[in-house]
Amino acid sequence: MTAPRLSLALMVAPLFAQQPPPPVPATAVAPPASPVPSAESWFSGSIDVGYTWRSDVGGSFDAYRSIVNLGSGPKLIGADFTILDTKHRLFDEIRVRASGWGDDPYELFHLDAKKSKLYEFSADYRDIAYFDFLPSYADPLLARGVTLNEQSFDTRRHLGSYRLDLLPGNWIVPYLAYDRDSGSGSGVTTFVTDANTFPAPNTLSDRTNLYRGGVRIERRRLHVTLEEGGTTFENSQNIFQSSTPPNYGNVLTPAFGGQTTDLTSLLAAYGVRGSSVYSKGLITASPTSWLDFYGQFLYSEPNTNVHYQQADTGNLLLQSQLLYYTSQQYLVSAAAKLPHTTGSFGTEIHPLRSLRITQSWLTDRLHNSGSATSANALANASVSEQMSALLASSLVTNYNQAELIVFYDVTPKLVVHGGYRRVWGDASDAVLPAEGLVSADEAKLRRNVGLGGVTFRPSQKLSLKAEAEVGSSGGAYFRTSLYDYEKIRAQARYQALKTLNFAADFTAVINNNPTPGVNYAFRSQQESLSMFWSPGKVPGKMFDLEASYTRATVYSDIGYLDPGTLQTQTSLYRDDAHIVTAVFNIKLPGRAKQAGPKITAGGSLFISSGSEPTSYYQPLVKLLLPVDKKINWFAEWRYYGYGEVFSLYEGFRANLMTTGLRFTQ
């Protein structure tokens, strides 16, 4: 991120003296001032603008950008204001919120506009910079002293969402909406051949448009939404490799015949284009005082077309024929249809004042069929070979879930609940003619889950809550899915004093998959304690403190096949982390009818041990100083320090200083 060569200037208009008014005759009596403002203010809120300076980043600049990614330059740090049309012509009210504008990695803008009984309009826009180039990640060349993340990205993503509701407040409300998600950038990916994998630069771009409209029917006991919509989708990637010097890839050991492979040039590109239309219906109703129910149905049928072309040269190997070739031309065209049906239904029954029963059912069915044609031309100094193929593929998944939970108020202070969840489904895929290691596969999902919990409020100051979920499976789609597991969560809230609050949380997940060939074990546990102290006769008037401590542990053990040797290996990961956060706010006395200076100090730290021992420090100090009733000056210092014990080259440190003005009305 480069710092723009811009500066921030503040211009202050001078105040001019006025001639004093003529004296009031003794017989004249001035009318008392009206307590009602003469005119309603059309603008209220605040705007923060400033400038940020970043010191030179010590250590890995790529790691800094992957984790922090803040730079120097002028900023719209934040805005939150309301504009009123006092004459109610085009609108009644416009509300605006924005933050992070000025080349920050996450820029946000939100707008709400409305006119009573005519329309309500909302707009959301986010601009996200996604940079990921941690040197130690996805780097088979690290042992050779090469730090190259072979799955890295430097992209920007733009997300916009816009909605218009017509005739709000009526029992029939038509609406229109549009959503857009697009991204572009560059990075590094891998070009995979039979005997080697070659890292190469690439460019990326994608965009998705969603158009939808419908009508909401809103009655006191009934709500119905009917919606029709459609999407368009585009995704493109280009991979390229220059002719010199040769790319020797990740494997230097000789292949068949004692030869090594290399890539001298590559130009590959794929384009995916898709579209879909869908229908959606939603209903919620309360036909009686003891019964509520809801239902939802969604049907869509996406269509996708894929085109891929590849031209490469080098010394490459086709293992199925033990053939070395020096040039290749490869073309693929594919198409797929994917009808998708989702439905859900649920009820909530209150047969007794102290008894509540909820039940729900969900089904999701996806049937995908596709076909592809390919043409592959290989050549070397003595052989030229043409190959073509026609493939047909299918994917079918069916997922179902049913759940029943009973809540019972034992006493006004004690509520217990228990329930049962059943999950089942099946999935199958096939590729014809047979291709690769597996051309057809089937899997079944079977899971029984017991649910339980208790909520206890012995007094207004103390609240205790605990929940547990225990599941047992007879099949799962993925090796790391929940199988035989337990989930536990407990929460406590205690108000020791009017000015002092404590909160404690505990969560734990234990998952095991004993299936031969998987033998997956996973443990995760987290305990946290937080407090908020705001002393004084008027809480928070002079001082407040917010602090928290979290201890988190993760353990994972699973077997896998080494892609180079197809031998069984073990992936063992563990982490033990401590996270501390504390923020002090000190408010100093100010002048009459004006707030005084405010000082904020604190920060957070993260320290972990285990497979990847890591430390991360982020202290901060902030000063807010009133200039007058409507202008405040602020300054902020932050420090970012990151380090890894086993990857010292990934550590970094940086200072950021921000100063600016807050305008309020």
C-alpha positions, 0 to 999 in steps of 0.5 A: 500500500503506497502513501498518497502524497496529499496533505490535510489543511484546516481553514478557519473563517474569521469572526467579525465584530458587530455594532451593538444594537440601539438601547431598548426604551425603558417602556419596552418589555422584551418578550420571553425567549421561546423554549421551542427552536425557531427552525428544526435542524436539517443536519445532525451527527458527526464526521471524522476526518484525518490523516494517518502516518505509517512508519517504515515496516520492520520485518516482513512487509508481505506479512504486515499487508496480509494481517494489518494492511493499513497505510498512510494518507488522508482518511474519512475515518468515520461518519454517522449523520442524519439529514432531514427534509423539514418540508417533506418534499422528496424525502423525510429522512436520510441516514448515512454511515461510513468508515475507513475511506482513504485506501483502508482495507475495509471501506464501508458506506450505508444509506437509508432514505425514506418518505412516509407511506411512499418508499424506503430505500437502503444502500450498502457498499463495501470495498475490501482489499484482500492481500494474502502472501504469508511466505511460509504458507503453501511453500514447498520450496521453503526448504531450498530457501525460497519464500514463495506463497504458491496460493497468494492473492492481491485482490480487491472485492466490491460488494453492493446491495440496494433495496427499494420498498414501495408503500411501506406501512400498507399490508401489501408492500412491493419491493425491488432489489439488486446485489452485486459482488465483483473482484479482481486482482493478481496472485500466484497459483500452481500449474499441475502436470503428471510429474511436477507442479509449477508455481506461476503468476495469474490474474483473477476477475469475477462478478455476480449480479442478483436481481430480485423483486417481490411482494410482502403481505403483512397482517397482524397474524400473517406474513407472506413473501413471494419473490422472483429473481435471477443471477448472472455469474462470470469468473475468469483466470489467466495463468502465464509463464515467460519463456526464460528462465525455465521454471523447474517446479517443485520437484527436482528429482528425476522422473521416468528415464532419469529426466527432470521436467521443466516449464519454459512457457505457459499461457492458460485461461479459463472462463466460467459463465452462468445464469439462474432464475429462482422462485421463493416463498415464505410464510409465517403465521400465528393462527391462535395464541398458542400456535406459531408456524413458518414455512419457506420454499426455494427452487432454482436452476442454474446453468453453467458453461466453461471454456478452458484453453492451454498452451505450454512448452518445456520438458513434460511427462505424460505418465499414462503413456510414459511419454515426454513431450515438449509442447501441448495444446489443450482445449476444454468445453463443458456445460452443467445444469444444477436444479436445486430445491430447498424447503423448511417448515417449523412450528412453536406450540404453547399448550401450557403457560410454562411449556413451549415446544418447537419443531422444525424440518429442513430438506435440501436437494441438489442434482447436477449433471454435466458434460465436457469435451476436450482435445489434447495435442502433444508433440516432441521432436519425433512424435505428434499425438492427438487425443480427444475425450467426451466425459459425462458427470453427475452429482446428487446430494440430498440433505434432511434435518428434523428437530424437536425441542421442549422448553419448560419453566420449572419456576419463574427463575429456572427454565430447562429444555431438551430435544432431539435432532435427526440428520440424514442424507446421501450423496453420489457422483460419477464420471464416465468414462472412468477417469483418475483414481475414482470414477464413482463414489457414494456417501451416506450421512446419518447423525443422531443428536441430543440437545439440552440446556438450562437457564437460571436467574436466581436474582436480577444481578445474576444469570446462568446459562448452559447448553450441551449437544451430543451427536453420534454418526453412522456416516459423513460426507467429509473426513473432518465433518462432525461425527461422534462429538460433544459441544458444550457452552456455559455463560454467566453474567453478574452485576456486582455493583451498579457500576461493575459487571462481570461475564464469563463464557466457556465453550468446548468441542470434542469430535472423533471419527474412528472410521478406518483410514480417517482416525480423526481427532479434534479438540477445541476449548475456550474460556473467557472472563470480561469485566466493565467498571464505570465508577462514580455517582454518574457511571462513566462520567470520569472513568471506565475500564473494559477488560477481558482475558481468553484462553483457547486451545486447539488440537487436531490429529488426522491422517492423509496421503502424501500426494507425491508418494501416496504414502500415509502421513499424519497431520498433527496440530496443536495450539494454546493461546492467551488473549488479553484486551484492556481499554481505559477511558479517562474523561477530564473536566471541561468548561461550562456546557462543554465536554472535557478532554478524553484519554483512551489507553490500552490495547490487546495481545495474543500469545500462543504456543504449540505447532506455530508459536506466535505473538501479536501486540497492539497497544494504543493511546488516543486523545480527544480534545474539544476545540469548541462545542462542535469541533473536537481534535483527536490523535491516536497512536497504534503499534503492531508487533507480530512474530513467529518462533519457527518463522522469524522471517514472517515477523513485523513491527510498525507504528501508525499515527492518526490525527484529525477533527471530529465535526458534530452538529 
